[in-house]
Amino acid sequence: MNLTAGDHRIPLNDGNSIPIIGLGTFSEKKTKDLCKQSVKTAIDVGYRHFDGAMLYGNEHEVGSAIKEKIAEGKVKREDIFYCGKLWSTFLSPEMVQPALEKTLNSLQLDCIDLYIIEIPIALKPGNCLYPKDENGKWLFHDANLCATWEALEACKDAGLVKSLGVSNFNRRQLELILNKPGLKYKPVCNQVECHPYFTQTKLLKFCQSHDIVIVAYSPLGTNRDPSWVNLHCPPLLEDPLLISLGQKYHKSPAQISLRFTIQRGMVVIPRSFNVERIKENFQIFDFSLTDEEMKNIEALNTNIRFVPLLMWRDHPEYPFHEEY
């Protein structure tokens, strides 16, 4: 696979393709105002893949940035790959298309490239995105994931989305979709946490056996927000092996980590609102790691998640109780 900065798409199982590096656009309050400029910067640098979600509250800014770059003649619409996500309060079949249409409206697009179920955990249906009772207890819902998938298939048939996928699904939940009677479209991807400290080797092999691409979120670890991040794992980018390999190749530990992940055949979606880091993260096509170096990095695996989503661990479809 000869990937270059100018041509780094890999095939999906439905005949479409996905750029192997994208820009993650999840933003907290302090970075909300930086989203539009970050997307514009990323397009100028060479990114063509943008990973977003209605939940992030900034799809209109992402769409506006893309629209401006198209108007400038920097890119055409067909150059851009946008991934949107179906949130947990919209998993009821009748809510799927309206949720997608809301994303399309925010982006000012007629169709997006990929739409994925954000997590297999259904929450109480409705526009309250984090539904809790008066005691602060999460309001769970019992959704039929196969029925949700059928509603997504109808969105593809209607021309609203080109490819369909999932996120945070374990093997059992993937098999539920793959073995669904009357399945029209297989998931093209499973977006999951993956990096040198959490290599997801068994899930990767399973997905590869079904021609499903793994999209790695948090490929550089995460921020250190104790409200949702597992701080038992040390910061990934301070790892001595990644630092030493970075010195060998005149690259940063982040670039080594990203290169490791794409050499495994995964897509990476590092998030940044810093101009220099956006540029740096893209500069991973001018070197490659040896087989021995790949094995050494893989040996860093600890099987500990930075993002365990423990607030939902009592949900019957919580995906991380199982090994993979």
SENUMI-39599 format. One record per atom (N, C-alpha, C): residue in one letter; x, z, y. Coordinates in steps of 0.05 Angstrom, whole numbers, plus 5000, padded with zeros to 4 digits. Layout:
# residues N
AXZY;...
END
This chain:
# residues 324
M501750004976;M500050005000;M501850005025;N502049775038;N503849745061;N502249795087;L502150045095;L500550115119;L502350095144;T501149985165;T502649965191;T500850075213;A502050125236;A500450225259;A498250025266;G498749765262;G496749565269;G494749505247;D495449575222;D493649515199;D493849745179;H492049935181;H492250165163;H489450235151;R487950025146;R485350065133;R485750065103;I484150235089;I484150235060;I481250175051;P480950055027;P478249975018;P476450205010;L473950165014;L471850355004;L470350214981;N468850374966;N467650254941;N465250074947;D464450054972;D462149874978;D462949614992;G465549564992;G466549315004;G467449345033;N466849575045;N467849635072;N470549755071;S471749825094;S474349945094;S474450155116;I476450345113;I476650565132;I479550595141;P480050625167;P482850685176;P483850945164;I486350955155;I487351185141;I487951425159;I488051375185;I488251605204;I486151575225;G484851795231;G482851805252;G483252045270;L481852055291;L481952285310;L479552455305;G479952715298;G477852905296;G476952985324;T474253005328;T473253055355;T471853325358;F471953495337;F470653765340;F472053915363;S470354015381;S471554155404;S470154415410;E471654615418;E470554865427;E470054845457;K468855055468;K468155045497;K470554975514;K472855085508;K475155045526;K476254755525;T475454605504;T476454325503;T474254115506;K471754205512;K469454025514;K470053805534;D471153875557;D471553685579;D473753485573;L475353525552;L477653355545;L476953135525;C474553155514;C473852975491;C473952685499;K472652605521;K472452325528;K475252205533;Q476852345548;Q479552245554;Q481252225529;S480952425511;S482452415486;S481852175470;V479252105468;V478551865453;V479651615466;K479551595493;K480651365507;K483751345502;T485051575504;T487951575499;T488551485470;A486951585451;A487351515423;A487051215418;I485051095431;I484650805428;I487050655439;D488050745462;D490450615474;D492850645455;V493150875442;V495350925423;V495150745398;G492750685390;G492350525365;G490350635345;Y489250875350;Y487250975333;Y484750795334;R483450755311;R480950605310;R478750755295;H479450995286;H477551155270;H477051415285;F474451485289;F473651725303;F471651885286;D472352135281;D470752305265;D469152495282;G466552465282;G464852635299;G462552755284;A460752875300;A458252995288;A456453075311;M453853055305;M451853145324;M452353445331;L453153595310;L453653885313;L455653945335;Y457653755339;Y459753805358;Y458853795387;G456553675392;G455453675419;G456853495438;N458453305428;N459953125446;N459852835438;E457852755422;E457752475413;E457352285437;H455952375457;H455552205481;H458152145495;E459952345494;E462652305507;E464352105491;V464252145464;V465651955446;V464651675450;G461951645450;G460751385454;G461451255480;S461451425501;S462151325528;S464951215529;A466851365516;A469651285516;A469951015501;I468650995479;I468750745463;I467650515479;K465350555492;K464050355508;K465950255531;E467250445544;E469050365566;E471450205556;K472450275533;K474750135522;K473949855513;I471449825503;I470449555496;I470149385521;A469049515542;A468649375567;A471349285580;E473449445575;E476049375586;E477349145570;G476249085546;G477448885529;G479648985511;K479949255511;K482049375495;K481449345465;V478849385458;V477949355430;V475249215429;K474549125406;K471849025401;K470349235384;R467749225384;R466249425369;R467049425340;E467549185328;E468149175300;E470949295293;D472549345314;D475149475309;D474849775305;I472649885316;I472350175316;I470750265291;F471750485279;F470450605256;F469450885265;Y466850935265;Y465851195273;Y464451325249;C465151575244;C463851735223;C462151955236;G459551955231;G457752165240;G456952335216;K455652565222;K454952755201;K452052855204;L450852875180;L448152985178;L448353285175;W447253435194;W447553725194;W445553855175;S446054105168;S444654255147;S441754315153;T440954305178;T438054355184;T436454095183;F437753875175;F436353615175;F436453485147;L436753645126;L437053535099;L434453455086;S432153545097;S429553455087;S429353155091;P428453005071;P428552715073;P427252595098;E425052705107;E423752595131;E425252635156;M427252815156;M428852875180;M431452725181;V432152575160;V434752445158;V434952215178;Q433152035178;Q433351805196;Q433151885226;P431252065233;P431252155261;P433852285270;A435152435252;A437752555259;A439852335264;L439852135246;L441751915250;L441151765276;E438651715281;E437851575306;E438651725331;K438651995329;K439652165352;K442552115356;T444152105335;T446952045337;T447451765349;L445951565339;L446251295350;L445551285380;N443551425387;N442751435416;N444851565433;S446051785423;S448251915438;S450651735441;L451251585420;L453651415420;L453151145434;Q450551085439;Q449750825450;Q450650595432;L450150645406;L450850445385;L448350385368;D448250145357;D445950065340;D446450145311;C449050185304;C449750235276;C452350385276;I452750575258;I455350705255;I456550625228;D459150675225;D460550575202;D460250755178;L460051015183;L459851205161;L458151445169;Y456351525152;Y454651765157;Y454851935132;I455452195136;I455952365113;I454352625115;I453652735092;I452353005091;I454653205097;E454253355119;E456553525128;E457253745109;I455253855096;I455754065076;I453354085058;P453554145032;P451254145015;P449454385018;I449954545038;I448354795042;I446154735062;A443654755052;A441354705070;A440554965085;L440154935111;L439155155127;L436255095135;K434855285145;K432055255153;K431755005170;P429954815162;P429654565177;P428754615205;G429854445223;G429054455251;G431354415270;N430754435296;N432754385316;N434554615323;C433854855312;C435755085315;C437955045295;L440454975305;L442554895287;L443855125271;Y443455365280;Y444555605266;Y442255805262;P440355745245;P437955915243;P438556185229;K437756395243;K437956665232;K435456825238;D434957035222;D432557195227;D433257405248;E431357585254;E431757775275;E433957975269;N434757995244;N436958175236;N439658035235;G439657775243;G442157635242;G442857515215;K440857515196;K441357405169;K440857105170;W442556955157;W442256665156;W439656585142;L438256385153;L435756285140;L436456035124;F436656085098;F437355865080;F434855705072;H435355465062;H433155295053;H433955165026;D432055105010;D432554984984;D431954684986;A434054524991;A433754244994;A434454094968;N433253864964;N433953704941;N435953494951;L438453524943;L440553354953;L440153064945;C438953024921;C438452744913;C436352614931;A434352764939;A432352654957;A433552594985;T435352774993;T436852725018;T438452465016;W439752424993;W441352184989;W439651934990;E437251954978;E435451714978;E434651645007;A434251845024;A433551795052;A435951665066;L438351745059;L440751615070;L440951325061;E440351275036;E440451005025;E438450825041;A436150945048;A434150795064;A435250725092;C436850915103;C438150855129;C440150625127;K441550615105;K443450395101;K441950125098;D439750135083;D438149895079;D436949805106;A436449995124;A435249925150;A437349825170;G439949825161;G442049725179;G443049915200;L442450175196;L443250375216;L446050485210;V446950445186;V449650545178;V450750365156;K453450325157;K454650145138;K455450275111;S456450525113;S457350665089;S456250955089;L455951065065;L454851335062;L456851515047;G457051765055;G458951945041;G457952235043;V459652415034;V459052695034;V461452855044;S461053105048;S463253285057;S462853555045;N465053685037;N465053955026;N463453964999;F463253744985;F461953744959;F464053804937;N463153974918;N464954014895;N464253814873;R465653824851;R465253634830;R462353624820;R461153854815;R458453864805;R456453734825;Q456853784850;Q455053664870;Q455453364873;L457953274870;L458452984870;L457052854845;E457352984822;E456052874798;E453052864800;L451953054815;L449053054819;L448152794832;I449752704852;I449052454866;I449852214848;L452152224836;L453151994819;L451251944795;N450052154785;N448352124761;N445352104768;K444752084794;K442052064803;K440651814792;P438351844779;P436951604769;P436351414792;G436851164788;G436250964809;G438150964833;L440551074829;L442551084851;L443150794861;K442850754887;K443350494899;K446250474909;Y447150684922;Y449750684935;Y451250934928;K453650904917;K455351134912;K456451244938;P457051504939;P458651604962;P461251454964;V462051374987;V464651244990;V466951444995;C466151685003;C468251885010;C467152165006;N468952355004;N468352645005;N470352765024;Q469352865047;Q471052975067;Q471353275062;V473853355057;V474453635049;V476953735062;E477353995063;E479854105073;E482054035054;C484253925065;C486553855048;C489053845064;H491253965054;H493853975068;H495854085048;P498454095055;P500454185035;P499954465023;Y498554635037;Y497954905026;Y495354905009;F493854685010;F491354664995;F491054374987;T492254294964;T492654014958;T490353884943;Q488454034933;Q485953924921;Q486553724899;T488653774883;T489553574863;T487353494843;K485853694833;K483853634813;K481453484825;L480653564849;L478453424862;L479353134869;L481853104878;L482852844884;L482752654859;K483652764837;K483652594812;K480752524804;F478952714807;F476152664800;F475052444818;C475452474844;C474452274863;C475652004859;Q478251994854;Q479551734849;Q478451604824;S477651764804;S476551644779;S473851524784;H472551594806;H469951484814;H470151304839;D472651234846;D473051054869;D471851174895;I472151434898;I471351584922;I473751664937;V473951604963;V476251674979;V476051954989;I478152104988;I478152375001;I479052345030;V477452455047;V478152465076;V478952755081;A481452795089;A482553065093;A482053175121;Y480353385123;Y480153515148;Y482053755149;S482653855173;S484754055177;S487353985163;P488253735165;P490653655151;P493153785161;L492953915185;L495254065196;L494754365196;G492854455179;G491954725182;G489854735204;T489354965215;T487254995236;T488355165258;N486555195279;N487255405298;N487055675285;R487655885299;R487856155287;R485556325296;D483156215298;D480756365307;D479756535284;P480056805286;P479356975263;P476456985257;S474756875275;S471856875269;S471056685247;W472756485242;W472056295220;W474456195204;V476856285212;V479256185198;V480556415182;N481356345157;N482656535139;N485556565148;L486156795159;L488856835170;L490856945149;H489956965124;H491857055103;H493956835097;C493256595104;C495056375100;C496856345125;P499456335122;P501156305146;P500756035159;P501556005184;P501255745197;P502755525182;L501355315175;L502555095159;L505054975172;L504854925199;L506954775212;L509554935217;E509455195208;E511955355209;E513355365182;D512355205163;D513555205137;D516455095137;P518355235125;P521155155126;P521654875114;L520254805092;L520654545080;L519754325098;L517454355111;L516454145129;L518254125153;I519354345162;I521254345185;I523754195177;S524854255153;S527454135145;S527053835140;L524853745128;L524353465124;L523853325151;G522653465170;G522353365197;G525053305210;Q526953485205;Q529653445217;Q531053205204;K530553175178;K531752945164;K530752675175;Y528152665179;Y526952405188;Y526552385218;H527452585233;H527052595262;H524052585268;K522552745253;K519652775256;K518853065259;S516453115268;S515453385270;S514353475243;P514053735238;P512653835213;P509853715211;A508553665233;A505853545232;A505953265221;Q507953115230;Q508152835220;Q508852825191;I510553015182;I511253035153;I508653095137;S507153285147;S504653365132;S502653135131;L502352985153;L500452755153;L501452535135;R504052485136;R505252275119;R504852345089;F505352595082;F504952685055;F502052625046;T500152685063;T497352655055;T496552365052;I497452195071;I496651905068;I498051775045;Q500451875038;Q501851755015;Q500451824988;R498752024989;R497152094966;R494551934964;G494151754984;G491851574984;G489451694999;M489951915013;M487752035028;M487751945057;V485351965069;V485051915098;V485452185113;V486752185136;V487152425152;V485752405179;I484652625188;I483252625214;I484152865231;P486752865238;P487753085255;P486253085282;R485753335291;R484353375316;R486453455338;S486253335361;S487953425383;S486753335409;F487153495430;F486353415457;F488753405475;N491053405462;N493653395477;N494753115474;V495352985497;V496152705497;V498652655480;E500652825483;E503052785468;E502652825438;R501053015430;R500553055401;R498852835390;I496952725405;I495352505396;I497252265390;K499152225407;K501152005403;K502852065379;E503852315377;E505652395356;E504352365329;N501852465327;N500452455301;N500052175290;F500051975308;F499651695299;F502251565290;Q504551685296;Q507151565290;Q508051645262;I506551555242;I507151635215;I507451385197;F507751155209;F507850905193;F510650785192;D512650925204;D515350815206;D517350965188;F516251125169;F518051255149;F516351315125;S517651375103;S516151465079;S517751685065;L516351855051;L517552075036;L518251975008;T520352084997;T521152014969;T519352154949;D519352054924;D517752184903;D518452474900;E521052534902;E521952814899;E520852984922;E521052874946;E520053024970;E516953064968;M515552864958;M512652904954;M512153124934;K513653134912;K513253354892;K513853624904;N516053634920;N516753894933;N514653994952;I513453804967;I511353884986;I508853974970;E508253824949;E505953894932;E506254174920;A508654254916;A509154524904;A508654744924;L508254674949;L507554884969;L504654984966;N503054844949;N500254914946;N499855204939;T497955334953;T497255614948;T494355644938;N492855424939;N489955434932;N488455624949;I489355664974;I487855834993;I486855665015;R484255685021;R483055535043;R483455665070;F484055505090;F483955605117;F481055635126;V479255465116;V476455465125;V474555505101;P474155765093;P472655825069;P469555835073;L468755835099;L465855835105;L464356065091;L465656305092;L464656535077;L461856625087;M461056555111;M458456645121;M456156535104;W456756315089;W454656195072;W455156235042;R456856425035;R457656445007;R455356534989;D453156645000;D450856724984;D448856504979;H449356274991;H447556044988;H447855934959;P445655864946;P445955754918;P447655504916;E447855354938;E449555104937;E452155144951;Y453055394956;Y455655434968;Y457755304950;P459355114960;P460854944942;P463555054932;F464455284943;F467155364938;F467455594917;H465255664904;H465455864883;H466855734858;E466455474855;E467655334832;E470455244838;E471955194817;E474855134820;E475154884838;Y473554674833;Y473654434849;Y471054284845;
END
